[in-house]
Amino acid sequence: MTSRKPDEQLARNSRLRLVRPRALATARRAVTTRRTRPAPRPPEGTPPRAELARQARSVLADAVRIARWAAVDRGAEAAAPADPEAVPAQERAAAALNLTPGQIRAGWDRARLAGLVELHGDTARPGWRLHAWDRDDSAVLRGWVALFDAWSLVHPAPRDVAPSAVAEVVEAVPQVLSLLQLSAGPVAVPALLDLLQQRVEELREERCEVPVGTPATDIDTGTDTGDAGTGDADNGAAECGADGLSALLDWALEGLAAVGALTLGEGSDGGQATLTPLGNWAVWVKLEQICVAAQSPAGNIEQSAEDMLRGCARLTPGPARDEYRAWLAARTLSSAVTELLDVARGEDALLRGLAFEALRVVGAPAEAEVRAAAEEASLRPYALLWLAEYDGTDPDDAPDVLTREEATWLWVDTAAAVADHGESTLLVRHLDSAVQGTVPALLDEVRAVGHPRTVQVLVALAAAHPDPALAKAVRRAAFQVHTGGA
């Protein structure tokens, strides 16, 4: 049976409810909802978080070195070292860090996917995880999980396999990881291949498609890998029988090994795979649908604006406003407003929203600086909402002052806050707050808006969403943004 094109299918089946975006409320639920239930205990034998973070730092060591060289050591005006047009920059990075150009390109790719750096035009800036890398184990683990979610972008897929088959394997890999996690030890590759084949057959049956071993000419060719031109059936049609599926399993295992999720070895029946402690923990986290969040400090009134906001993030709005008032009372308003806006200019999207919530408590004395902040692209949506409410607009109607592009930018920024600090189910629900009517329209505008966290947000959304077709379309959009495609 010939599948409908992905965009047509999504446009038909995946209408979004037109809900007014309430970015701050969504971001706050990212840190308050998770506090209402006890956290499940990890499986017996799971290393302490400090040890897991040490292993994650080891996996990303080169990426961190490259990120710091690109975004810190050379200054904010430096161009990205892996820019295809900046070969001299790659060579300078290789010489400065004693790495090969290939290692520089690979490490830069990982640094971007892990949220260690952000690109603003041709400028590389340190991400908030890079700032917290040496002192915050939660930031380290979240950065590694972001890389784990993007394994199919890290390791290129075989070019002689149909893109649709590659997409099916990406969709089936969670079952392979679940078997590895439940086995708590090495699993023979032939057993993993049997499971993969069964899962691919199930996926095709669910879509009323042809079984494994039949040419993939008529199968939907949405994919996460390869260039955009390989998405056509004529270019990607290739049989994916046992040999093709075995090659794709090898690719998937190598990709997961490349990000430190598993190790490959030889066994009595051939190759075998074993989850690393990091991989075992990550699969458990996915299965339990929990997220690890940074611990906020005590004594908010005595803290800096950033630490105060982190401490207030876990409070409900009423108690948080009381904390803001007490914190403001201990300072001159002009210095407090300046400090809050400096935090809003940082890389943590949750703190950006909370900073403007605190500025709402300040009121009139903050108006002039907030109006000036509206000229800055990263602050403009928040500043316009603040000004609209200050001028008497009902908070429910305030989002009407934003243009479509500004609302989309705010949606991505809020999604980044949820991805960094919230549960995956909340990220899925955040999809309903988009102003666009369909998922394809949302993805088109998200790709065009140019938010520096777009790739990480789309990868996290694809990993969290239960709808395989929608998740595949989102992963494809993430790949296109990552590679600079349309």
N, C-alpha and C positions, 0 to 999 in steps of 0.2 A: 504494500500500500504506500502511495506517495504521501509524505508528511507535508503538512502546511509549513510555510516559511515561519521561522521563529517569531518575527515581529508581528505577522498576521495572527498567529495563534495567541500571542500575549495580548495583542490589542483586543482580541475577541474575548479572551477568557480572564484576563487579569486587570480588570478595571480597578482603579484606585478610588477610594472614597474621597471626595473633595472635602477634606477636613482643614480647618484653619490651622496653620502651623503655630504651635506653642512651643518654641524651641527651648526656652528656659525650663518650662515644666517637664518636658521630655528629658532634658539633661539632668535635672534634679532627680527624677525617678530613677535615673541610671545609678545613683548612689544611695537612694533611700530605700528603694524596693528590695535591694539585695540584703538589707539589714534586718528584714522582718522575719527571717527564717534562719535556723542554725545551718551552718555550712556542713555539707557531708564530709565525712572523714575519707582521706585518700586510701587506696588499697594498702594492706600491710606490706611492708618492705619498701614503700615509696620513700626516697631520700628526703631529708628536711629541705625546706624551701631554700635555705642558704646554699645547700649543695646543688640543688637544681639550678639556681641562679649562677653558681660558679660554672657549671657545665654550659649553660647558655652563653655566658660571657666568653667561654673558650671557643664555642662554635662561631661566634660573631666577632672574634678578636680583630681579624683583618678588616672587617666592615667598619668597626668602631675607629680603628686607626685612620682609615681612609676618610671616614666622615669627619673626624676631627681635623685632619689636614685640610680637607676641602672647605669646611664650614667655619672653622675656628682659627686654625693656625695661620691661614693665608688672609684672613679678614673677610668680611661679608661681601666685599666687592668681587671676590674671586669667582670665576666660572666653574661649573661642575667638572671634575676631572675626567668623567667618562662621556662627556659630550662628544658625539661622533665627529663634530667639526673642530674639536679641541684636542687633536692628537698631541701637540706640544705639552698641553696640560697633563695628559696621561703620562707622557715621558717624564715630566718633572715630578709627578706623584710617584712614579716607579723608582726614580732615583732617590727621592727624599725618604721613601719608606722601605727601600730595599726589597721591592716586589717587582714581579714581571708585569708588563702591560696587561696581559691576560688576567692576572690576579687583581690588578687595579679595576678592570672592567667588571669582573665577577663580584668583587667586594663592594664596589659602588652600587651595583644592582641590588645586592642584599641590604645595603645601608638604606636605600630608598624604600624597599619593601618592608623593612623592619621599623620604619618610621624614625630612623636616626637622623635623617636630613630631610629638608624640604626645599623644593626648587621654586623660587619666585622669579619668573622670567629666566635670565641667565645667571641668577645669583643663588648660591647654595647657602642655606642657613641651618643651624643646628636644630633638630627637633627636640621636643621636651624630654623624650626618652634619653637622648644623648646627654642633656644637662644632668639627668638623674642617674646616669648609668653606674657610677661608682658607689652610690649611696643607697639606691632604692632597688631592692631585689624584685619587687612587683613590676617596676618599669622594665627591668631586664627580661623577666618572664613574659610579659605582654609583648615586648618586641620580638622575642623568639617565636611566640605563638603566631604573630602576624606573618613571620617568615614561613612557619610551618603551614599556615593556611594557603600560602602562595607558592607551594612547592612546584606546581605545574608551570609557573612562570620562571622559576629559577633554572630548571633543567629542560632544554628544548626537546620537544617530541620528535620521533623519527619522521622524516619528511616523506617517506614512501608509504605511509599508512593513511588511510582515509581520515580526514579531520573528524568526521562523525564518530568513528571508532575511538579516536583519542578522547573525545568528549564523554563517551560512554564509560571509558575506563576511569577518567577523573571522577565521574559520578559514582562509580562502584568501589573506589578505593576505600571509603570509610568502612565498608564491610570487611575488607581485607585487614585494615587496621584493628577492627574490633576482634577479629579472630586472633591476631597476634597478641592483643592485650589480654584476652581471656586465656590464652595458652600459657602466659607467663613464662615463656621460654622460646627456644628456637622452633620455627615451623618450616617444614620442607617447602621449597618453591613449588613442586608439583601439587601439593595440597592447596597452596594459595591460588594456583592457576585453576584448579577445579572450582574453587569458590568464586573466583573472578568470572569464569565462564558461566556459572549458574546465575550470578547476579546480572551479567550483561543480558543473558537470555530473558531473565525476569523483566528487565527494563524494556526490552524490545516487545515482550508480550504486553506489558502495560500500555505501550504506545501502538499496539497492533502492527508491529513491524516484523521484518523478516528475521529468521534466526541467525545465530552466529554461523559463519561459513558461506553466507550468501553475499554477492556483491553489494556494496553499500551505495549504489548509484542513486537510489530513490530515497535515501534516508536524509533527514534534516542534518545539514552540515554545520551547524553552529559549533564552535570550538573555542578552546582556551589557548591554543598554541598555533604556531606557524604564522605566516603573513596572511593578510586579508585576502589575497588572491587565491589562496588554496581552499577557500570556503565553497567554491563552486563544485557541483557534483562531478562535472567532467574532469576537473583537475584532481579531485580527491578520491575518485572512485577506485577502490582497491579492495580485494578480498581480505577479510579479516577472519580467517579460520584459526585453527589451533596455533599455527606458526605465528600468524600476525598478533594474536592475543598474547602469546608467550613473549613476543618482542615488546609489546606494550606493558606487560607486567614487569619485565626487566627494566624498562624505562621508568615506570612508577617507583619501583623499589630503589633504583639508583637516585631518582629525584628526592625521595624521602631520606635516603642515606646522606645526600648532599647537604640537607639542612639539619642533620644530626638527629633525625627521628628514629632511625634504625641502623643496624649493622648487617652486613652481608658476609656469609662465610660458606665453607664447604661442609657437607654432611655425608652420611653413608649413602643417601639416595640422591646426591647431587647438591645443588645450592640450598641454602637456608637463610632465613631472615629472622632477626631478633630485635624487638623494640629496645631502644636505649631507655634509661630511666627517664630522660626528658620526654621521649616519645610516649612511653607508657603513661606518664603523668598527663601529657597533653590529650591523649585519647580519653583518659578517664574524665578530664575536665570537659571535653566535648560531650561525652555521654551523660554526664551529670548536669550539663548546661549551667555551669557556674563560671564566674569570672573573678579573678583575683584583683583586688583594688588596693591602692596605697593606703597605709594607715595615716590618719590625720593626727596632728599633734594636739596636746592638751594646752589649756591656757591661751585661748584664742585672742583675748584682748591684748595680751602682751606681745603678740607675734607680729611679724611683717604682714603686709596685705596678702601676699601669696599664701603664707601658712595659715592666716586667719580664714581665708576663703576655703582652703582645703579642710580646715576643721569644721567649718559651717556646712560643708557640702552634704554631710550625713544628717543634718537637721532638717526638720520640716520648715516651711516658709516662715511661720510665726516666730519660733525660737531663733531662727537665723536672723530675722530682722532685728530682734533684740540684741543679738551679738554685734550686728553691724552698728547699731546705735551706740553701744558701749565702746566699741573700737573707735568710732568717729569722735566720741566725746573726749577721748584721751589724746587727740591730735588736733592741730589746726586744719581747718577744712581744706585749704588750698593744697597743703602737702598731702592730705589723705586722698583727695581727688586725683592728684598727679600720680600717686603710688598705685591707686586702683587702675588707672588707665595704662600704666606701665605693665601691670599684670595682664590686662586685657590684650596687650600687644604681644604677649608671649605665645608659646606653641600649644598650650593646653586649652582646648576649646571649652571644656567644662568651666575652667576658671574665667574664661572670657565672658561667658554668660552670667556667672555669679558676680563678677566685678560690676557689671551693669545693674544687677539686682541691688548691690550695695549702693550704687550711685543713685538709685531711685530713692533710697532713704535720705541721701544728701539733699536732693531737690534743687531749688533755685541756684544755690551757690555753684552747682556743677554745670549749669546750662552752657556757659561760654565755652568751656573746655570740651563738653560733649559735642557742641556744634562744630568745633574745630576737628574733633575726632571723626565726624561724619565724612570728612574728605579722605580718610584713609580706607582703602578697599576692605581690609580685614575687619575693620570696626564699623563700617558704614551701616550694615543692616541693624546691628544692635543699637547704634546711636540714633538711627531714624525711628526705631520703635520707642526708645527712651523719650525722644523729643515729642513724638505723637502723644504718648501718654502724659507727658508734662504739660502739653497744650490742651489737655482735657479729653482726648479721644478715649473711648472705652477700650480697655485692654484687648477685648475680643475683636475689635475692629481695627486695632493698630496695625496688624499685618497688611492691611490694604494700602498702606503708604509705600510698601516695597514694590519695586518693579519685579517682573518675572525672574530676571537674572539674579537680583538681590535675594529674592526668596529662595531660589535654588541654591545659591551660595550658602545661605543660612541653614538650609536643610542638610547640606553636606557637612557643614561645620558642627551642627548638632549631632549628626550621625557619627562624626569623629569622636565627640565627647562620649556618646553611648558606647562606641566600640572600645574606647580606652578605659571606661569606668563602669560599664553596665553589663547586663545580662544579654545573651544573644536573643532571647525572646523579645526584649524591649527594642532591640535593633530592628527586628522583623516588624513589630508594631509601628515603629517610626516610619516605615514605608507608607503607611496610610496618611501621614501628615503632609505628603508632597502635594504641591499645587497642581501638578500635571494630572491628567485624567487617566493615563495608561502608563504601564511600565516602559514600553519603548520610548514614549515621549520624555519620561523622566530621565532615562539613560542618555538620550540624545542631548538634553540640556545640561545634565551633570557633566558629560564629556566636554561640553563647550564652555562651561563656566570657569574652568581653570583653577579650581581649588587645589592647593598643594597636597591635600590628604585624599584626593579622589580615589587613587588606586587602592589605598589601604581600606577605605570605607567600602568600596565595591567588593573587594576580596572578603572582608569580614561579613558583609551582607550575604554574599553567595555561600559562604561556609555555614551561615546560620539559618538560611531560609529552607523550609521543608519541601517546597515545590521544586522538583528537579528541573523542570523546563525553565522556570523563572531563574533559578540559581545558575543554570547554564548560560542564559542570556546575560546575567550580571557578570559572571566570570569572563565571558567574551568581551564585554565592555571594559572590564578592568585590564584585560590583555591589550586591547586597542589603545587605551590611554597610556598604559605602561610603555608600549612600543611606539607611541606617537602616531598611531593610525587614526583614520577618520572615525 
